[in-house]
Amino acid sequence: MSITLEKFAAESILFDFDCTDNLALDETIVGSPVMSFFPVMTGADALTFGAPVVNTTQIRYADGKLGKVGGVVQVRISGGTSSNATTARLYSVLATFTTSTGNTLVARMKLSILSNQ
């Protein structure tokens, strides 16, 4: 499960990890997902995560895709730094979670941090 998104360093944005396609029809995310990121590079500010939640209602995305109930991890991400004023820095953001069938899965998002300048 991997996608690439971007944000400016000063922004704090709610991101979705839509895991619908990676879950069985009757499988949902249970408990609280654990958020992490890598790599931590010299000069790179850490990402800060809000408390991740799992959706309790169906989500319809702009492209028409549906995120099923219990299939989307939503988390607010802030912080991070760009490499410099013209070059974004790429972070890998991971959401590790358990499912209703006992599986442990990891969703990954690539997040480009852009300069505020």
C-alpha atoms as one frame of an Amber mdcrd trajectory, in Angstrom:
protein
   0.000   0.000   0.000   1.904   3.022  -1.176   1.035   6.506  -2.434   2.908
   9.825  -2.688   1.546  13.111  -1.313   3.083  16.484  -0.503   2.795  19.329
   1.948   4.646  22.520   2.806   6.787  22.352   5.946   4.557  24.849   7.799
   1.327  22.980   7.049  -0.586  20.643   9.317  -2.765  18.378   7.167  -5.145
  15.479   7.802  -4.081  12.603   5.539  -5.914   9.365   4.742  -4.293   5.952
   4.376  -7.041   4.199   2.404  -6.469   0.478   2.980  -9.807  -0.649   1.513
  -8.233  -2.542  -1.408  -5.856  -4.414   0.923  -8.517  -5.700   3.307 -10.822
  -8.659   2.779 -14.496  -7.842   2.275 -15.367  -8.551   5.929 -12.024  -7.335
   7.384 -11.599  -3.983   9.165  -8.879  -2.117  11.026  -9.150  -2.506  14.804
  -7.455  -0.671  17.660  -5.225   2.344  17.267  -2.717   2.376  14.386   0.909
   3.157  15.230   2.515   5.901  13.142   6.217   6.144  12.276   8.452   7.644
   9.596  11.908   7.146   8.118  14.603   7.958   7.281  15.650  10.635   9.709
  18.291  12.522   7.751  20.824  15.015   8.997  19.150  18.410   9.102  15.664
  16.988   8.683  13.032  17.981  11.208  10.858  15.212  12.562   7.283  14.736
  11.467   4.656  15.142  14.168   1.559  12.951  14.187  -1.817  13.639  15.728
  -3.744  10.700  17.158  -4.589   8.343  14.278  -8.216   7.265  13.960 -10.048
   4.719  11.850 -13.056   5.975   9.888 -16.511   5.085  11.206 -18.398   6.157
   8.075 -17.802   5.486   4.403 -15.583   8.055   2.663 -16.148   9.129  -0.951
 -13.003  10.553  -2.532 -12.919  13.138  -5.343 -12.014  10.434  -7.885 -15.172
   8.493  -6.949 -13.359   5.791  -4.996 -14.981   4.681  -1.734 -13.110   4.081
   1.501 -15.058   1.425   3.377 -16.052   1.804   7.014 -13.109   0.648   9.133
 -10.726   0.689   6.171  -9.089   4.125   6.333  -6.479   5.396   8.807  -6.757
   9.172   9.191  -3.934  11.146  10.822  -2.850  14.790  10.998   0.798  15.297
  10.012   2.831  18.428  10.641   6.516  19.324  10.643   9.296  18.079   8.420
  11.754  20.099   6.354  12.585  20.413   2.689  16.138  19.743   1.542  16.492
  23.420   0.578  14.403  26.274  -0.861  13.971  24.524  -4.233  14.240  20.803
  -3.421  11.611  18.762  -1.588  12.623  16.145   0.975  10.971  12.735   0.789
   9.784  10.965   3.936   8.235   7.496   4.168   5.297   7.498   6.570   4.083
   4.164   7.958   0.803   3.221   9.616   1.014  -0.188  11.322  -2.284  -1.718
  12.384  -4.094  -4.913  13.293  -7.204  -6.143  11.512 -10.360  -7.873  12.661
  -9.027 -11.160  11.244  -5.775 -10.949  13.239  -3.511  -9.705  10.447  -0.910
  -7.016  11.104  -0.484  -4.748   8.089   1.639  -1.718   7.246   0.392   1.060
   4.965   3.078   3.321   3.517   2.774   6.822   2.139   5.591   8.789   0.543
   5.391  12.400   1.718   7.329  15.181   0.009   7.995  18.180   2.239   8.224
  21.421   0.266   9.921  24.637   1.326   7.719  27.430   2.661   9.703  29.898
   0.519
